[in-house]
Amino acid sequence: MGLRSTLDNLEPHFKPGGKYQAWYALYEAVDTIFYSPSSVTQSSAHVRDGIDLKRIMITVWFCTFPAMFYGMYNLGYQANEVIAAGGYALEGWRGGIVASLGGFDPNSLWDNFLYGAVHFLPLYAITFIVGGFWEVLFAMKRGHEINEGFFCDIGAIYADVAARPTTVAGGDGDIVRYCRGKRGVRRNG
């Protein structure tokens, strides 16, 4: 019994009048991730293509990856330069992960990427979890399908914009500020 037949057997339970009709939006999202929708254009359309909007939006989401990877690297590079110059140390769980899997060398691609990743990926995960929860909740409440732009709008773009660090507190009370690629140290006191 394949995935297609399993989904087809479950579909009546999610249709109106079925046991899980409130969860139809979530079922439909899973079904159309793996397979094309069953409702297709019957008449002539201006554009004839085998790809649907969900596939296009997932491609757009993949296109944000180079910017995310470079952003993680650049964040790590900028911070590791300051750490190397000022002797600051990253503390907490992030510091533990960076210290155990890498280091704070601004000349190391891995160290820079790792530093940026431990700051960016938690934010990225939270935006997907919270945004996905609300997207599914509103789709279910309104009886609509889950929006195809979810990956791009909520997850990738918001996390890319929100991940810009504004301040990093140094060990001796100094505040290292990052603002559009420029950094500086402001002494407290």
C-alpha positions as CSV (number, residue, x, y, z in Angstrom):
1,M,0.0,0.0,0.0
2,G,1.7,3.2,-1.2
3,L,1.5,6.7,0.0
4,R,-0.9,7.8,-2.7
5,S,-3.4,5.1,-1.8
6,T,-3.1,5.8,1.9
7,L,-3.8,9.5,1.3
8,D,-6.8,8.6,-0.9
9,N,-8.2,6.3,1.7
10,L,-7.9,9.0,4.4
11,E,-9.4,11.8,2.3
12,P,-13.1,11.0,3.0
13,H,-12.4,11.4,6.7
14,F,-11.2,15.0,6.1
15,K,-14.0,16.0,3.7
16,P,-17.1,17.8,5.0
17,G,-19.1,15.4,7.1
18,G,-16.0,13.3,7.9
19,K,-14.7,12.6,11.3
20,Y,-11.7,15.0,10.9
21,Q,-13.2,17.7,8.7
22,A,-11.8,20.5,10.9
23,W,-8.3,19.2,9.9
24,Y,-8.8,19.3,6.1
25,A,-6.4,22.2,5.6
26,L,-3.6,20.3,7.2
27,Y,-4.4,17.1,5.2
28,E,-4.6,19.0,2.0
29,A,-1.2,20.6,2.7
30,V,0.4,17.3,3.2
31,D,-1.3,15.8,0.1
32,T,-0.3,18.6,-2.2
33,I,3.3,18.6,-1.0
34,F,3.8,15.1,-2.3
35,Y,1.3,15.1,-5.2
36,S,-0.3,17.6,-7.6
37,P,-3.8,18.8,-6.6
38,S,-6.7,16.8,-7.9
39,S,-8.5,19.9,-9.2
40,V,-6.8,21.2,-12.3
41,T,-7.8,23.7,-15.0
42,Q,-10.2,22.0,-17.5
43,S,-10.3,24.9,-20.0
44,S,-7.7,26.7,-21.9
45,A,-5.3,28.8,-19.8
46,H,-2.9,31.5,-20.9
47,V,0.1,29.7,-19.4
48,R,0.3,25.9,-19.7
49,D,2.7,24.5,-17.3
50,G,2.9,21.3,-15.1
51,I,4.1,23.2,-12.0
52,D,1.7,24.7,-9.5
53,L,2.1,27.7,-7.2
54,K,3.2,25.6,-4.2
55,R,6.2,24.3,-6.2
56,I,7.1,27.8,-7.3
57,M,7.0,29.1,-3.8
58,I,9.1,26.3,-2.5
59,T,11.7,27.1,-5.2
60,V,11.6,30.8,-4.0
61,W,12.2,29.5,-0.5
62,F,15.2,27.5,-1.7
63,C,16.5,30.7,-3.4
64,T,16.8,32.4,0.0
65,F,19.3,29.8,1.2
66,P,22.4,31.5,-0.3
67,A,21.5,34.7,1.5
68,M,20.9,32.8,4.8
69,F,24.2,31.0,4.5
70,Y,26.1,34.1,3.7
71,G,24.4,36.0,6.5
72,M,25.3,33.3,9.0
73,Y,28.9,33.4,7.8
74,N,29.1,37.2,7.9
75,L,27.6,37.4,11.4
76,G,30.2,34.9,12.6
77,Y,33.0,36.7,10.8
78,Q,32.1,40.1,12.3
79,A,31.6,38.7,15.8
80,N,34.7,36.5,15.7
81,E,36.8,39.5,14.6
82,V,35.6,41.5,17.6
83,I,36.0,38.5,20.0
84,A,39.6,38.0,18.7
85,A,40.4,41.8,19.0
86,G,38.8,42.3,22.4
87,G,39.1,39.0,24.1
88,Y,35.4,38.7,24.6
89,A,33.8,35.3,25.0
90,L,30.5,34.0,24.0
91,E,28.7,32.5,27.0
92,G,25.7,30.4,27.6
93,W,24.4,27.5,25.5
94,R,25.5,29.1,22.3
95,G,29.1,29.5,23.6
96,G,29.1,25.8,24.6
97,I,28.1,24.7,21.1
98,V,30.6,26.9,19.4
99,A,33.4,25.9,21.7
100,S,32.7,22.2,21.4
101,L,32.2,22.1,17.6
102,G,34.6,24.8,16.5
103,G,36.1,28.0,17.9
104,F,36.3,31.7,17.5
105,D,38.8,32.1,14.7
106,P,37.7,34.8,12.2
107,N,39.9,33.2,9.5
108,S,38.0,29.9,9.8
109,L,35.0,29.4,7.4
110,W,33.6,26.8,9.8
111,D,34.0,28.8,12.9
112,N,32.3,31.9,11.3
113,F,29.4,29.9,9.9
114,L,28.9,28.0,13.2
115,Y,28.8,31.2,15.2
116,G,26.2,32.7,12.9
117,A,24.2,29.5,12.8
118,V,23.8,29.2,16.5
119,H,22.3,32.7,16.5
120,F,20.2,32.4,13.3
121,L,18.8,28.9,13.3
122,P,16.9,29.2,16.6
123,L,15.2,32.3,15.3
124,Y,14.5,30.5,12.0
125,A,12.9,27.6,13.8
126,I,10.8,29.8,16.0
127,T,9.4,31.7,13.0
128,F,8.5,28.5,11.3
129,I,6.9,26.9,14.3
130,V,4.9,30.0,15.4
131,G,4.1,31.1,11.9
132,G,3.1,27.6,10.8
133,F,0.9,27.2,13.8
134,W,-1.0,30.4,13.0
135,E,-1.1,29.7,9.3
136,V,-2.7,26.3,9.9
137,L,-5.0,27.5,12.6
138,F,-6.4,30.3,10.4
139,A,-6.7,28.0,7.3
140,M,-8.6,25.5,9.4
141,K,-10.9,28.1,10.9
142,R,-11.7,29.8,7.6
143,G,-11.9,26.5,5.7
144,H,-9.2,27.6,3.3
145,E,-6.1,25.8,2.0
146,I,-2.7,26.6,3.6
147,N,-1.1,29.6,1.8
148,E,1.6,28.6,-0.6
149,G,3.7,31.6,0.3
150,F,4.1,30.4,3.9
151,F,7.7,29.3,3.5
152,C,8.8,32.6,1.9
153,D,6.6,35.1,3.7
154,I,6.7,34.0,7.3
155,G,9.7,31.6,7.6
156,A,12.5,32.7,5.4
157,I,12.1,36.4,4.8
158,Y,11.0,37.4,8.3
159,A,13.8,35.4,9.9
160,D,16.4,36.9,7.4
161,V,15.3,40.4,8.3
162,A,14.9,39.8,12.0
163,A,18.3,38.0,12.5
164,R,20.4,41.2,12.2
165,P,22.1,41.5,15.6
166,T,22.1,45.0,17.1
167,T,24.1,44.6,20.2
168,V,26.5,42.0,21.8
169,A,27.5,42.7,25.4
170,G,31.2,42.2,26.0
171,G,32.7,40.6,29.0
172,D,33.9,43.8,30.7
173,G,30.7,45.7,30.2
174,D,31.5,47.1,26.7
175,I,28.8,47.0,24.1
176,V,29.8,46.0,20.6
177,R,27.3,47.4,18.1
178,Y,26.7,46.1,14.7
179,C,24.8,48.4,12.3
180,R,24.7,47.7,8.6
181,G,28.1,46.2,8.4
182,K,29.9,48.8,10.6
183,R,31.0,47.9,14.1
184,G,32.2,49.9,17.0
185,V,32.8,49.7,20.7
186,R,31.1,52.0,23.2
187,R,32.6,52.0,26.6
188,N,30.2,52.0,29.6
189,G,30.9,54.6,32.1
